């Protein structure tokens, strides 16, 4: 089972998701399939989810 690193989890939670739950589900599925190893780091996140994202500064 893969896990998000604390930094990746923070970025995912703080990202002001313009889509819906389906977008979140698709992002997680893509990360699980495409990343190597047992953890998903902030470097693995899509470019539209910036590191240190916050609801006020995310596009």
C-alpha positions in Angstrom: 0.0 0.0 0.0 1.3 3.5 -0.9 1.2 6.4 1.5 1.4 10.1 1.0 4.3 11.9 2.7 3.3 14.6 5.1 4.3 17.3 2.7 2.3 15.7 -0.2 -0.7 15.3 2.1 -0.6 18.9 3.1 -0.4 20.1 -0.5 -3.3 17.8 -1.5 -5.5 19.0 1.4 -4.7 22.7 0.9 -5.2 22.7 -2.9 -8.3 24.6 -3.8 -9.7 21.8 -6.1 -11.6 23.4 -9.0 -13.2 20.0 -9.9 -15.0 17.6 -7.7 -14.4 14.3 -5.9 -13.9 12.6 -9.2 -10.9 14.8 -9.9 -9.4 13.9 -6.5 -10.1 10.2 -7.1 -8.5 10.3 -10.6 -5.4 12.1 -9.2 -4.9 9.6 -6.4 -5.4 6.7 -8.8 -2.9 8.2 -11.3 -0.3 8.7 -8.5 -0.7 5.2 -7.2 -0.1 3.7 -10.7 2.7 6.0 -11.9 4.8 6.4 -8.8 7.5 3.9 -7.8 8.1 2.8 -4.3 5.8 2.8 -1.3 5.4 6.6 -0.8 4.0 9.4 -2.9 6.1 12.6 -2.3 5.4 16.2 -3.1 7.6 15.8 -6.2 5.2 13.2 -7.6 2.2 15.5 -7.4 0.8 17.0 -10.7 2.1 20.4 -11.6 -1.3 22.0 -11.0 -0.9 21.2 -7.2 2.0 23.5 -6.1 4.0 22.6 -3.1 3.0 24.8 -0.2 -0.4 25.3 -1.9 -3.0 27.3 0.0 -6.6 27.9 -0.8 -5.9 31.6 -1.3 -3.1 31.2 -3.8 -4.0 28.0 -5.8 -5.2 28.5 -9.3 
